[in-house]
């Protein structure tokens, strides 16, 4: 078995070969971003906005239990997977970035930030990044920006992140992006944004790797849309918690979770519908009936769906009670 040092050396050799042709051929992603870690939970995040289509597909990278990367300006996307691979092999964010930058002929047009699962964070802004460009590295976070309208964007981001320490990490990152835009933002305007959050511990199932994975690829106000999507994401989290409580027979906890979900996303018929189904299945048909009626009035397709649920065991009512629902 090779030693960790030999494995890292081999990785760096491969990354050197891959990076030497990457100079000005790379995509633009002149932008502002943040990488951050919540020391209380271990969660790590990347938030980004740019006047460029689908910025999240090339800028934001992360892996639970390993770290996060933001790679921007004239983007070399290889910094994302390669940086994560090096951090997973056991070296710090700074060591990983320094090794990759040293072998990149296009380093002076790059802007990169890396953060590992220990809270080590490092950032780099090449001398040929378009002004206004810069970064600020703080405790467990870094904010960076290039092609900004003014020099106030990076300080505004750092201030907002520190000010919102009481928020969950995703909401704190979002507040930082909003502050960047309010300070002037990208000189070209807005187009796309993204937010990812990964856990502090490694996971064996790939589908559990990202706790939050949201993208706005093309929108007039991408940060506002990202904020809306995060609210919807939180609402569905509550729905999932409610479903889990139902499985454990805790109707009180389930209804509290469903109520929290609907408060975040009151216009969503599906959340109301499955809440009504849960009530009907647990002896609360009288409370469920007005909810079913509201839903069926808005969209009669839900009535037809209700007709199909008993066959697959998702609605357990007598024929008489089922008729009461369907005739609404």
HELIX and SHEET records of a PDB file:
HELIX    1   1 UNK A    4  UNK A   19  1                                  16    
HELIX    2   2 UNK A   56  UNK A   59  1                                   4    
HELIX    3   3 UNK A   78  UNK A   88  1                                  11    
HELIX    4   4 UNK A   93  UNK A  102  1                                  10    
HELIX    5   5 UNK A  107  UNK A  109  5                                   3    
HELIX    6   6 UNK A  152  UNK A  163  1                                  12    
HELIX    7   7 UNK A  169  UNK A  182  1                                  14    
HELIX    8   8 UNK A  206  UNK A  208  5                                   3    
HELIX    9   9 UNK A  222  UNK A  247  1                                  26    
HELIX   10  10 UNK A  251  UNK A  264  1                                  14    
HELIX   11  11 UNK A  269  UNK A  281  1                                  13    
HELIX   12  12 UNK A  285  UNK A  298  1                                  14    
HELIX   13  13 UNK A  301  UNK A  309  1                                   9    
HELIX   14  14 UNK A  310  UNK A  312  5                                   3    
HELIX   15  15 UNK A  319  UNK A  326  1                                   8    
SHEET    1   A 3 UNK A  28  UNK A  29  0                                        
SHEET    2   A 3 UNK A  67  UNK A  74 -1                                        
SHEET    3   A 3 UNK A  60  UNK A  63 -1                                        
SHEET    1   B 4 UNK A  28  UNK A  29  0                                        
SHEET    2   B 4 UNK A  67  UNK A  74 -1                                        
SHEET    3   B 4 UNK A 110  UNK A 116 -1                                        
SHEET    4   B 4 UNK A 121  UNK A 125 -1                                        
SHEET    1   C 6 UNK A 134  UNK A 138  0                                        
SHEET    2   C 6 UNK A 141  UNK A 145 -1                                        
SHEET    3   C 6 UNK A  31  UNK A  37 -1                                        
SHEET    4   C 6 UNK A  44  UNK A  50 -1                                        
SHEET    5   C 6 UNK A 192  UNK A 198 -1                                        
SHEET    6   C 6 UNK A 210  UNK A 216 -1                                        
END                                                                             
